[in-house]
Amino acid sequence: MRIITILLILFSLSFADSIYFMPYQAKDAIGNLIKEIKNAKNEVKISIYSFTNREIGKAIRDSAKKGVKYKIIFDYKSNIDDDYSQIGYLAKLKNIEVCTLQGRRAKNDKYNGIMHNKLAIIDNQTIILGSANWSKGAFELNYETLLISNNKDYIDSANNYFNKMFSECKAF
């Protein structure tokens, strides 16, 4: 009986993570990302470099209308003036707080780095991360990765990281 219990635990853990490789698994990746957003109950924390995908934007809008609170960190300069960026639109909505973050200053004091994350933490239960910006091109044209996990250690580390970044943000 004990061996069966251990095997069941190991079997269930193997399905706790999903990894997608775009463009080959674009449909599953975007579908599951949106599903996770739609299933959020309380809070979603996002740090994203570029966000132009309307389908994801609509899922966030609809979720926020249901009372889910959003904190979104966006790169200081990336795509803010882009006509397709979802950030300006989402920043105007109730339950969505957007801030911008600039990378650290170079030692030669000539330029700043960027906030290049692609990260979401949903209800402290799920973490989504990878190389993919939230854009149509990232999912359909680029060679990108997306990981969805329920690993508590990853989530705890990401929360600490997100909170540090958020404390350095400037209101949008």
C-alpha positions in Angstrom: 0.0 0.0 0.0 2.8 2.4 0.9 4.5 1.8 -2.5 1.2 2.6 -4.3 0.9 5.9 -2.4 4.4 6.9 -3.3 3.8 6.0 -6.9 0.6 8.0 -7.0 2.4 11.0 -5.6 5.2 10.7 -8.1 2.7 10.3 -10.9 0.8 13.4 -9.9 4.0 15.4 -9.6 5.0 14.6 -13.1 1.9 16.4 -14.3 2.4 19.5 -12.1 4.6 21.1 -14.7 3.9 21.8 -18.4 6.5 23.1 -20.8 5.7 24.3 -24.3 8.0 25.0 -27.2 6.9 27.5 -29.7 6.1 27.8 -32.5 5.3 24.1 -32.5 3.0 24.1 -29.4 1.8 27.7 -29.7 -1.9 26.8 -29.5 -1.6 24.7 -26.3 0.8 27.3 -24.7 -1.5 30.3 -25.3 -4.6 28.3 -24.5 -3.2 27.2 -21.1 -1.8 30.6 -20.3 -5.2 32.1 -20.8 -6.9 29.3 -19.0 -4.7 30.0 -15.9 -5.6 33.7 -16.1 -9.3 33.0 -16.4 -9.1 30.6 -13.4 -7.4 33.1 -11.1 -9.5 33.8 -8.0 -7.7 36.5 -6.0 -4.4 37.9 -7.2 -2.1 37.8 -10.3 1.4 39.3 -10.4 2.9 39.8 -13.8 6.3 41.1 -15.0 6.4 41.3 -18.7 8.8 43.0 -21.2 6.4 43.2 -24.2 2.7 42.7 -24.1 0.7 43.1 -27.3 -1.5 40.0 -27.4 -5.1 41.1 -27.3 -6.4 37.7 -26.4 -4.4 37.7 -23.2 -5.3 41.3 -22.5 -9.0 40.4 -22.8 -8.6 37.5 -20.4 -6.9 39.8 -17.8 -9.7 42.5 -18.3 -12.4 39.9 -17.8 -10.7 38.4 -14.7 -10.2 41.9 -13.2 -13.9 42.6 -13.7 -14.6 39.6 -11.5 -12.5 41.1 -8.8 -9.1 39.5 -9.3 -6.4 42.0 -8.4 -3.5 42.5 -10.8 0.0 43.9 -10.3 1.8 44.3 -13.5 5.5 45.4 -13.8 6.3 46.6 -17.3 9.7 47.6 -18.7 10.3 51.3 -18.5 10.8 51.9 -22.2 9.7 48.8 -24.0 6.7 49.3 -26.3 5.0 51.9 -24.0 4.2 54.0 -27.1 3.4 50.9 -29.2 -0.1 51.1 -30.6 -0.6 47.4 -30.0 0.6 47.4 -26.4 -2.0 46.2 -23.9 -0.4 48.0 -20.9 -2.0 51.4 -21.4 -5.4 49.9 -21.9 -5.1 47.6 -18.9 -3.7 50.3 -16.6 -7.0 52.2 -16.9 -9.1 49.3 -15.5 -10.3 48.7 -12.0 -8.3 46.1 -10.0 -5.2 46.5 -12.2 -2.1 48.3 -10.9 0.7 48.9 -13.4 4.1 50.2 -12.8 7.3 50.5 -14.8 10.8 49.3 -13.9 14.0 50.3 -15.5 17.1 48.0 -15.4 20.1 48.9 -13.3 22.5 51.6 -14.3 25.6 50.5 -16.1 28.9 51.0 -14.3 30.0 53.5 -17.0 26.8 55.5 -16.2 25.9 55.7 -19.9 22.8 53.5 -20.0 20.3 51.4 -18.0 19.5 47.7 -18.4 16.0 46.5 -19.0 13.3 44.6 -17.1 13.2 41.6 -19.4 11.1 39.2 -17.4 8.2 37.1 -18.7 6.6 35.9 -15.4 3.2 35.5 -13.9 2.3 34.2 -10.4 -1.4 33.3 -10.0 -3.0 33.0 -6.6 0.4 31.9 -5.2 -0.5 28.5 -6.7 0.9 28.7 -10.2 3.9 30.2 -11.9 4.2 30.9 -15.6 7.6 31.8 -17.0 9.8 31.5 -20.1 11.3 33.3 -22.9 8.1 34.3 -24.6 6.8 37.9 -24.5 3.1 38.1 -24.5 2.8 38.8 -28.2 1.4 37.0 -31.2 4.8 36.8 -32.8 6.3 35.1 -29.7 3.8 32.3 -29.7 3.3 31.8 -33.5 6.6 32.9 -35.1 9.5 32.7 -32.6 11.3 29.9 -31.1 10.3 30.4 -27.4 9.6 28.4 -24.3 6.8 28.7 -21.7 6.6 26.8 -18.4 3.6 26.5 -16.2 4.3 25.0 -12.8 2.8 24.5 -9.4 6.2 24.1 -7.8 6.0 25.8 -4.4 9.7 26.5 -4.2 9.6 28.3 -7.6 6.5 30.3 -6.6 8.1 31.4 -3.3 11.3 32.5 -5.0 9.4 34.3 -7.7 7.2 36.1 -5.1 10.3 37.4 -3.3 11.8 38.5 -6.6 8.6 40.1 -7.8 8.1 42.0 -4.5 11.6 43.4 -4.7 11.0 44.6 -8.2 7.6 46.0 -7.4 9.1 48.0 -4.5 11.4 49.7 -7.1 8.6 50.4 -9.6 7.3 53.8 -10.7 3.6 54.2 -11.2 2.5 54.0 -14.8 
